[in-house]
Amino acid sequence: MIRVALPGPLATLARIGSEVTLDVPPPVTQRAVLDAVETRWPALRGTMRDAQSGRRRSLVRFYACGEDVSHESPDAPLPEAVVSGDEPYIVLGAIAGG
C-alpha cells in the first residue's frame, strides 16, 4: 500500500483525509501514484497536474523520503520506503508571494 499525504485544500476538495492509502501496481512511479489518486478521487484530476499535458502544476511539489522529486522524471521508480508504505509520497502546495 502506498501512502499519499495531501495538502488540506485537496483533501477537502475530495472529501478525504489528509493521508490516503492506495494499491499501485509495479512499477511504482510518480505517474502511477498520481494516476491512481486521480482515478480514485476524480475531483482531484487537474489539481496536481495539468489534465491535458500531465505536467506538474507550477505551485505543487512532490516529495519522497524527504527529497523534492518534483523535477525528476514522472516515470522514475519511487524509493523502496515509499513503495513499502514506510514513508508517504507527499503532495505539497508551494507558497508564492512577494
ABEGO torsion letter per residue (X at the ends): XBBBBBBAAAAAAAGBBABBBBBBBOBBBAAAAAAAAAAABAAABGAABBAAAGBBBAABBBBBGGBBAAABBAABBBBAAAAAGABBBBBBBBBBBX
